[in-house]
Amino acid sequence: MKYVLVTGGVVSGLGKGVTASSVGVVLKACGLRVTSIKIDPYLNTDAGTMSPFEHGEVFVLDDGGEVDLDLGNYERFLDVRLTKNNNITTGKIYQSVLEKERKGDYLGKTVQVVPHITDAIKNWIESVAVIPVDGKEGPADVCVIELGGTVGPDNFCLIHVSLIPVLGVVGEQKTKPTQHSVRELRALGLTPHLLACRSAQPLLENTKEKLSQFCHVPNQNAHHSILKQLNLLSIAAPPNLQAWTKRAETYDNLKNSVRIAMVGKYVGLADSYLSVVKALLHACIACSLKPSIDWIAASDLEDESAKLTPKDHAAAWETLRNAECVLVPGGFGDRGVGGMILAAKYARENNIPYLGICLGMQISVIEFARSVLGLKRANSNEFDSETPNPVVIFMPEGDYFYIPVDQSGGSYGHKVIIPPFGAAFCPATCRQLVDLRYRNAEYVDERHRHRYEVNPEAIGVLEEAGLKFVGKDETGKRMEILELPSHPFYVGVQFHPEFKSRPGRPSALFLGLILAATKQLEAYLNTHQNGC
C-alpha cells in the first residue's frame, strides 16, 4: 500500500480536503485505485453531535457513520463508498485502546500514549486502507490521508497545504509564512515532498522558484512527482482528465442561472449544507444552468421577526417571492420552524417547486395538516410534546444520539420501496424520476439521519386530502417520500438524497426540482421516458 499524506499550515480552512480529493482524482485518472482516510484531532468519537455552526455539515455514509464533511468530498470526487472507519478521530482511538485495556488485551502493562495510542493509529490506518471502496475486489493502490505516522520511503508521499499571502498595493506574494510552516513540520520529523499553495492570485514564477529552493520541493507537474515518490511510474498511465476538464469548461461557459431559495436554520455557515449545495450544482449543470442560491434564515420569515427585525423580515420575504424554487433542508430543534412552515405554505399555494429534505419533509406534513385539514395545532412531538395532533412523532427505536446506528436510531441506510408506475397511489412525477435515474428500480438505497417520522396513524387522513406518500420503508410503516400530485413539483423525502449525488450523476430529486423550476420537467420526462 502506498500512502499520500496531506497536512496544512499557516492558517486553517485552506482546503486540505479538496487538495486530498484532487490528488485522488489525478491518481485515479492515471489508472490507479484510490481510497481515502480523514483523521481529526477532536475527542468526539464521530461528528454526529457537533454543531453545524462550528463544524459544518455532518456527512452520512452507507453504514450510518456520521463523519466529517471532507469524506463527502472524497466520495463525490472519487466516486467511492467509504465506511465510518475511514474517519479516524482521537476519541475513536482512545476509546478503542481503553476497551482493549478493560478486556485485558495489554496483559497488565501500563497503557501510554507511546506506544499504545500511536500503534493504534498506525494499525487503524493499515487495516482500513486495504478495504476496497470502489466496488472491486482487493485493496487500492494508494491511500490518501491527512495525518499519520511514517512508513517506508518508497511508500509515502507528504503534501503540505499552505497559504501564500498577497500584501501591499503592488500585490507582493509572501513566501515566509510557508517557509516557517515547513520548518515546523520538519521539526516534527516530517519533510514535505510537495507543496499545495493557496493564494488570492496565481503564483508568480519567482514565487514558485523561491518556494522550491527554500522548501526543497519540485516545481509543478504534481502527478509526476507523486508517482515518482511512490515508485509507481512504471504502472501508472498518463492522466485522463477529459471528463473533469469537460465539466469545468461546461460550467465556465454557462450563461443562465436559476434562483433557489434555501430556507434553513444554519444559513450563517454555507458548509452546514455543503452536500445540498453540491447536489444542486450537479443538477444545475445537468440542466445547463448555474445555481444562484439565495440563503434565507427561516426565523426571518416569522411574524415575530416583522416586529423585532422588520428589515430582515421584509428582505427574507422578497427573496422568497423572487425564487424559482424552494428547498428546506434537514435540521434539529424548533428554532426557525415557523418560518419553514410559512415557506412550505407559500410554495404549495403558489405552485412554486418545493423539495423538503428530512425536517423539510416533516415541515410540509405539518403545514398541510394545519392549512388543508384545519388542524391548527398540528405539530411534531419534537417541537410540541403536548400537541393534540402529532402528525410527526418520535421514532420508536429511540434517540439517535444514544442508540447505536445499527439499530436505526438516527443515521443509517436502508431500502426505500416505491410502488410500480401506474399504481393507484403513485403520482407520475416521482415514479418517473425514479425510473429515469434508477433504471426502473423497485427500491433505492438511501441514507438517513433523523429521530422523528411521520405518524403512521395520520397517513390515511393526509392521503384522503391529497397528500400522497409514494415511498415507504420495507415494513410499509415508515413514510419515505411524499408528493402532492396537484402541484407542479411538491416533494418531501425523509432521507438525504444529497449524500449520494455525484458529478455527472445528479440526484433524481434535485434534478426534478431544477427542471420544474425552469418549466422543463414535463418535457424532460416525455423525452426520456422508456416505456413508463
N, C-alpha and C positions, 0 to 999 in steps of 0.2 A: 504494500500500500504506500502510495506517495501522498505527502501532505503539503498543502499550501496554507500558511498561517497569515491572517490579516490582522494587524494591530492598528491603533490610532494614536495620534499625538497632537500637541499644541492646544486644541480645543475639542470638545465633544460635538457630536452631531455632524461630522464631516461626511458621513456616508460609507462607513465600513461595510454595512450590509449590502449596499448597492455595488461597492467595489468587489466584495466577495462573490456576489451573484454574477457580475460582469466577467470576472475571471473564470467562473464556472462555465459561462456561455461560450467564451473563447476556447476553452479546453474541450468542451463538448463539440464545438464546431470543427475541432481538429480530429474528431473521431474517437475521443476518449470518453469513458463512462465516468460520471462525476457524482459525488454525494457531498452533503454539507452538514456541518455541526456549528451551532452557536453556543458560546459559553458566556454566561452572565455572572457577574460577581455578587449579586444580591443574595440574601439569605432565604428569600422566599423559595419554596420548592418548585413553584411554577408562577406564571404570570396571571393566574386566574383571579386573584383577589386584588390586583394592583389597579389603582385609579387610572382611567384613560387620560385624565388631565396630566398626570405625572409621567406615565409610561407609554402613552399611545394605545393603539388597538391591541386587544388580546386576540391572537390568531388561533383558530381551532383546526386541529388535524383530524384525519380519518379515524384515529384510535381514541379520539376525545381529548387528546392532550391540549392544554391551554398554554400557549407558548408566546415567545417574543415575536413581534411583527416582522422581524427580519426573516423568519422562517417562511413567511408568506412570500417575501421577495424571492427566496430560494426556490419555492415551489413554482412560482409564476415564471421566473427566468429559465429554470432548468427543466420544467415540466416533469417534476418528480412528486412522489408522495412520501413525505417524511413521517417519522414517528415522534412521540413525546420524548424519547431518549436522545433525539438529535438536538434537543435544547438542554444543555447542562447548566445547572445553577449551583452556587456554593451551598445553598440549602439542601439540594438533592445529594450532593457529595457527602456532606456532614451527616445527613440522615442515613445514607447507606452504610457509612462507616460505623455510626452509633448502633445501627441494627445488628451489624456483624459483631460488634463488641458485646452487645447484650446476649447474643447467641453463643458467645464463647469462641468465635472463629479465630481470635487472636491469641488463644491459648494462654490467657492471663498476662500477656505483655502490656506494658504501658502504651496506650494509644496516643500518638502525637501527630502533629501536622506533617513532619517529616519522620518516617517515610509513609505513614498510613494514608493521609489525605492526598499527598502528591501521587502515590501509587494508585489510589482510587480514581483520580482524574485521568491518568495515563491509561489505566485498564478500561475505563469507560469509553474513552476515545477510540481505543483499538477495537473494542467489541462492537461499537456502533458503526464504525467506519466500514466494516465488512458486510453490513446488512444491505442487500440490494433495495433500491428505492425507485428504480426506473422500469419495473415490470419484467426485468430479465433475471436470469439465474447467475449466481456468483457475485463476488464483490466488485465494486467500482475500481477504476484505475487510480483516481485521485480523490482525496477528501479535502474540501476547502473548509477551514475552521478560522475562528477569530482569536483564539488564545490557546495555550497548551504548553507542553514541555518540548524538549528537543529529542530528535531521533537521528538516525544516520544521515550523513551529509548529502548523499545522493537521493534521499527520500524526503527531503524537507526544503521548503522554499518559504521565506518570510517576506511578506509585503506590508509595508508601513504606510498608512494613510495620514497625510499631514496637510497643514494649511500654509499657503503662501500669501501673506497679506499684501495688499496693494496700498501704499501710503503716499500722501502728498499730492499736490496739484498735478505733478508730472506722472503720477501713477507708477512709482518705483516698486518693483516686486522684491520683497524682502525674504531672504533665504535663512536668516539667522535662527528664527524660531524652529524651523525644521531641522537645522543642524544641531541645535540643543536637544531636540526631541530624540534624534537618532543617537546622540551621545548618551542620553539617559537610558535608552534601550540597550545600548552596548554595555552599560554599567551593570545591567541585569543578566548579562551573558548572552544576549540575542543581537545578532547583526543582520539588518535587513538586506535582502538581495535585490529588492526593487522598492521604489517609492511611488505611491499613487498620490499625486498632489492636487489639491483643490484650490481654486483661486477665482477671483471675480472676473479675470480675463485670461485668455490663452497664455501659457507660459512663453516668454521670450527665449530665443536660442541661448543667450548668455546666461539666463536664469537656469535653464536645463543643464548647461555645461558646468555652472558653479555647483549645483546640487550633485551632479555626477562626480565631480572632482572631490568635493569635501565630504560627501557621504559615501563615496566608494560604491556607487551603483551604476549600471549601464544606462545609456540614454536611448529611450524609445524601444520599439519592437518588443513589447512586453511578452507576447505569447512565445516568441522565440527564446527569450531569456528564461521564462518559467520552464519551458520544455527542456532547455539545456541544463538548468539547475537540477531538474528531476530526472535527468538522463532518459528522457522519453522521445528525443528527436527521431530515433530510429523507427518508432511505431506510430508516431503522430502524423496525420495528414495535414496538408495546408488548410488553414481555417476556412470553412464555408459559411459565411455570414450573410449570404444573399437574402434569406428570409427576413433577418433582423434589419438589414440595410433597406430593404423594400418597405418594411413597416415604418421605419424612421422617415424615409423620403415621402411616403404617403401622408404621414401626419404633418410634416413640414409644409406640404403643398395644399392642405385643406383650407378652404376659404370660408365655408359656412359653419355655423355653430348652433347648438340647441341649449336653451336655458332650462336648467334643472334646479328646482328649489329643494334643498336638503334641509329638512326640518328636524333638528336633533337637540340632544342635551349637552353634547360636548363639542360644540362647533368652534370653541375657542382654540382648539388644537386639531388641525386637519388630520394628523396621524391617528387620532382616535377612530377615524373611519377610513383608514388607508385602503383596505381591501375593497370597500364600497367605491371609493374614488377610482381605483384601478379597474374594477369591473365596469364602471360607467365609461371609462376610457376605452376599454376593449370593445364595448358595444357601440360606442360612437364612431370609432374608426371603421367598424364593420359597415356602418351606415354612411361613411364618407363625411363625417361631421367631427367638429371639435367640441368637447364638453365645456359648457360655461356654467359652472356650479355656483349658485347663489346660496350662501350659508345663512340660515335663519335660526336664531336661538328660539326654541319653542316657547319659552317663557315670555318672549317679547310679543307674541300673538295674543296673550291672555288679556282679559278685561282689566285685571289689576295693573298690568303694565301701562294701560292707557292713562291711569291716574298717576302712577309713580314716575314713569319714563315715557311721556307722550310721544317724543320724537322717535325713540326706538320702536315704539308700538306702530306708529304710522309708517315708518320705513320698512318694518317687517311685513306689514300687510301689502304695501306697494310692491315689494319684492315678490311676495307670493302671487299676487294678481298678474304680474308680468311673466311668470314662469310658464313654460310649455308643458311641464310635468312636475309631479311632486313625489319625493321619496322620503319616507320616515324610517330611519334605521333602528337598530336594536339599542337597548339601554336598560338600566335598572333604577328603581326608585321613582318617587312621584313628582319630582321637580320637572316642570315643563309639560306634564301630561295633558293639562288643559289645552295648551297651545297645539299639541299634536292632534288632539281630537278636533279642534277647530280647523286645522289644515286638512285632515281627512274629510271632514264635512264639506269644506269648500271644494275639494277635488271631486267628491261624489256628486254634489248638487250642480256643479258647473261643467261636468263631463271632461274634467282635466285628468289625463292619465296619472294613475297613482300606483305606487308599489310600496307596500309595507313589509318590513323585514323583522321577524321575531316580535319585539314590542310593537313595531309598526302594524303587524297583522292584528295583534290584540287590540290596539287602538281603533282599528277600523271596525272591529266587532262591537266595542263599547259604543262608538259613535252611532253605528247602525241601530243598536238596541235602544239608544236614547232617542234618536231623531225619527226613526221609522216605526219602531214598536211602541214608542211613547213611554218607555221605562226610564224616567228622568234620573233615577238614582242607580241605573245600571253601571257596574264598575268591575274592576278586578279586585280580588282579595288582597293583592299586593298594595293597592292604594287606599282601599276602604274595607277593613275586615268586617264591618257591620252592614255592608250593602245588602238591601233586600233582594237585589237582582244580580247575583255574582255570575256574570257571563264569562269571566276568566277566573280560574281557580288555581290553587297551589297544586303542583304535581304530586300525586300520591307516593312517588318514590322517595321524596324528601328533598331537603335543601341542597342545592348544588354545591354550596360552599363546604359541606361536610360529608356528603355521600360520595364514595369513590366513583370515578367516571364510568367504570364498567357496570355500575348499577343504574346508569342512565339518569343520574340525579341532576346533571347540568350539561356538561359538554360531552357529546357523543355523536356517533354517526350511525344512521340506520336507514332502512329502505322506506321510501315514500311511495305508496301504492296509488296509481292513478287509473281510474276505470277506462275501458275502451272508448275511443271516439265514437260518438253517436249514442252513448248511454244516456238514459233519460235525465240523469242528474249531472251530466258532464258538459258544461258550456264549451263551445267550439274553440275559442281563442286559446285557452290554457292548454287543452289537449293537443291542438295543432302545433303550438310552440314546442311542447314536449316531444311530439313526434318528429318535428323537423330537426331538433337539436340532439335528441337521444335515440333516434332511429327506431321509432315505434316501441320503445321500452314499456314493459308493464309496470316497471318501477324505476326510481332513480335513487342512488345513494347520496345522501346529503348530510351536512354537518350541522350540529345543533349546539346551542348554548342558552338554556333558559331554565327557569324554575316554575313558571306558570304556564297554563294551557287553557284553551277554550273549553268551557264547561260542557261536557257531553250532553247534559240534561237540557241545555239551551239550543242544541242544534236544530231540533225539529221546528221550533217557532221561528228561528232565524231563517231557515230554508223556506218555510212557508211564505215568509215576507219577501223572498227574492235573493237572499244572500246564499250562494251555493258553495259547499265545501267539496272541492273536486279532487283533493288528495288527502289520504289518511295513512296512518302507520299500519303495520301488519296486523294489529289487533282490530283495526277499524274503529277504535275508540278515540284516538288522538288525532285532532284535526291538523293537517299539514299545509294545505293550500285552500284559499278561498277566492272566489271570483264573483263579481256582480255582472251577470250576463247582459243586463240592460245598459251597461256602461261601455264606452269605447275600450277602456283598459283600467280595470279596478281590481288589483290582485294583491293578496296578502299571503305571506309564507311564514311558517313557524321556524323553518331552518334558515341557514345563512348561505344563499347561493353565491355570494361574492367570494367565498373562500375557495371555490373550485373554478372560478373564471380564469381563463388563460389568454395571453396574446394570440390572436388568430382563432380562438375558440371561445367567444363570449358566452356568458350565461344566457340561457334562453329567456329568462325573465327580465334581465337588464336589456337584452336586445329588444324584447317586446315593448318595454317601456319607451325606449328611444324611437322605435318605429311608430308607435302610437302617438308620441309627442309631435312627430313630424308628418302625421297623416299618411304614413306609408305601410302600416301594419296589414291592412286588408289586402293591398296589392301584393305585399311580400308573401302572405300566406297563400294567396291564389297562385302566385308564380311558382312557389317552391313546394306546393303540395305534391305528395307522392301517393295518391290513392286514399288520402284521409278524407 
